[in-house]
Amino acid sequence: MKRLSLLFVVLGLAVMVGGAVAADYAQTGVGVGITLPGTDDNPCPPAVLLLNYDGSAENGYAWQYGGVVAPDFGAFAEGYDGTGTVCGMQFHFTQVGNFSGQNFDAYVYDSDGVNPNNVLAVTVGLVPSAPAFWPSISVHDFDTVDAVVAGGFFVGYWGNWPGALGPWYIAADLDGFGGLPRTNIAPGIGYPTGWNDPSIVWGPTMALGIGAYLNEGVIPVEESTWGAIKALY
């Protein structure tokens, strides 16, 4: 009888721990997401859109509760290669009914060859129009703070809802031609801390619905915002 009671206690603790970990991340569930025609436009023409996402989503990912910690734990990013100025970003979002005007910060990072590294630029307090409801995917274009890149770089976002339910999901491409998806995992939630492939949380992932508008070879004349960026860290 004592052994049986002990077994129930151990199983109960396992469920509590598992539930706590599971609550920090969410997904729409595997399906077929359809991208709706967008009303947004290139925010900084004649920039070229770089996009690893193939236009259809088979899932959607979000961090929430303890998975979102300032300044950018819980961020998602997608890697690209190019030289010039990143002047805008494109995001493919979906929701299941929790959106109520939450905002996010958009980041440009340089690359260490595998993961996002130093912050090159950040645009804070962006608010998307209401994302489409799953399985529909909506396209959201934003003009962002210019960042000079040369070689590998990442663009991404951090949702500003620490400790709260996630209001939307980033489109996840599971069967496309491939990219370099990454997510910044918060400490203490049961996964390796820091930048990792989202596949370790949600399963095999080819790319995320995050694109970069790149003015190739264009260097901005405005003053650097590096001092403001350092103040965030």
N, C-alpha and C positions, 0 to 999 in steps of 0.2 A: 504493500500500500504506500509505503514511504517512497519507494522508487517511482511509482506511478504519479504521486504528487509532485515529485521533483521534475519528472518529465513534463508535466503540464506547466510548471513554472518556467522551465527552459524554453518551451515552445511559445509561451506567452511573451517572454522577453524578446524572442526572435521576431515575433510579429510586430511588437512595438518598434524595435530597431528598424525592421524592414519598412514599416509604414512611415517612419520619420524620414528615412532616406528617399523613399519613393515620392514623398510629398514635395521634395525640393526640385524635382524636374517633372515635366509633363510632355505629352505628345498628343497629336490629334488621333493617332492610330493609323495604321497602314491603309491606304486607299488610293484613289486616283484624283488628285487635285487638278482643277482646271483654271488656267490663268485667264482672268477677265480682261477685256480691252481696257487699257489705261487712259486716264484723262490727264495725267501729268506729262511733262515734256522734259527734254534735255535741259537741265538747269544752267548749263554753261557751254553753249555751242561755240565753236565746232568740235567740242570734245567727243571722243570716241568711247562708246560703252563697252567695257570689258565685263563679260558675264560667263561664268563656268556652268551655271544652272541651265538645264536644257529646255526650260519652258513648261515642264510639267512636274508636279510634286507628288511623291508617294507617301509623304508623312509631313508633319510639322512639329518643331521642337520649341520648348520654352523652359527657362529656369524661373523658379519662384521661391517664396519663403526664404529658407536659409541658403538657397543657391544663388541669391542675389546680394552682393556685398560691394559697397563703394570702394574704390572708384570704378573697377571694371570686372570684378568677379561675377560670372554669369553672362559675360559678353560672348557674342558669336562673331566670327570673322571668316573671310574667304581670301585666299592668297592669289596674287597675280604677279606678272613680271612686265616691267615697262620703264620708260624714261620720259619724264615730263612733269606735269602738275596735275595731281588729283584735285578736281574742283567740285565734284559732286558724287552722290551715291544713289544707287537704286536698290530698293528692298522689296521682297516679295513676301507679304504677310497674309495670315489668315487668323480667324478667331472662332470661338465657340460661344460667345456671348458675354465675356467679362470685360470688354473694352469700355472705358468711361473717360477718355481723354488723357490717359497716362502719356508721359514723355520719355524720351531716350536721348542718349548722347552718342554721336557718331564719331568714330575714331579712324585715323590712319596710322598704321604702325610700319616701321621698317621690319626686315626679316632677319632672323639669325640663320637662315638657310632651311629651317623646318617650321618654326613657329613665329608668331608676332613677337617683336622685341621692343625697341624704343618707340614711344609715342611721338609722331611727327606733327599731328594736328588733332584737335578735338573741337567738335561743334556741339554745344550743350543745349538741352531743353527743346529738342525737336518734337513736334506732336504730329503724328500721321492722321490723315482722315480715317474714318472708321474702316478697319480692315474687312474684307469680304468674309462671309461665313463658310467654313469648311463644308464641302470640298472645293469651294471656289477660292482662288488666290487673287489678291489685288496687288497692283504695282504702285510703288510710292517712290517718287524721285525728289531728291533734296539737294539744294545748293549748300555746299559745306566749305569750311575754312580751307584755303589752298594749302597743299602739301607737296613739296618737291620730292620726287622719287627717282631712283636710278637703280634698276635691277628688281629684285624681289621686294614685294611690299604686301601688306594686308589692309583691307578695309572691313569695318564691322560696326557693331553697336552694343551698347549696354543699356538695358531697360531699367528705368529709374523707379523700381517698386520693391526695395528691400523689405523682406518680411511679409510680403503680400502675394496674393494670387496673381499669376501671370495673365495679362490682358490679351496677348496675342502670341502667335507662333511664327517662327521663321520657316519658310518653305524648305523642305529637304528633298533633294534629288537622289534617289536610291539607285537609279539604273542608267544615268546619263554617261557622257563621255569623260567625266571626271574633272576634279579641281583640287583645291587644297583647303578643305573645311577645317575650322578650329573652334574650340570653345574654351573659355577660361574658367576652370572649375574652382569653386570656393573651398577653403579648408574645412575639414571636419564633417563632411557629408558622405563619406564612404568611397570616394574616388580619388585618384591622384590629383593633388593640388596643382593649379596652374594650367597653362595652355596644353591642350590635348586634342586628339581627333575625337569628334563627337561620337564616333563609332563605339567607343568604350562605354558609353552611356546608353545610346539608343540603337546600336547595331550598325551594320555596314552602311556607310553614307558616302556618296560620290561627290556631292557639292551642296552648298547652301545658296538660297536665293538672295545673294548680296553681290551687287555689281559696283564697279568703279567707273566714273566718267574721267577720262584721262585726256588732257591737252598735251599731245605728244611733243616733247622738245620745248615746251613753253615754260619759262621760269618767271614767277610773279615778281613784281617790283615792290610790293608792299612789304612793310617791316615784318620781321619774324615775330611769331607769337610764342616762342619757346619759353619765355619767362612766365607767361600765363599757364602754359602746360605744366611746367615744373611745380607750380603752386598747388596742383592737384595731387601731388604724390609726396 
